[in-house]
């Protein structure tokens, strides 16, 4: 199974973006996208490559669901 995570773009330099998830920043390649990405956009990142630009509302909803899953696992799934 593969997992791609929505990350917020904070900077773009050429074909690389600095992306953020909860204060943790990393780099993502933009080579696979056929559209412009700018700071404030959300991108779906898999293995270091942005594979899709996301609607902000969809990205935030997905991140909210991830948070709920993590909270449930921290509580022992009760």
ABEGO torsion letter per residue (X at the ends): XBBBBBBBBABBBEABBBBBBGGBBBBBBAAABABBBBBGBBBBBBGGBBABBBBAAAAAAAAAAAAAAAAAAAAGGX
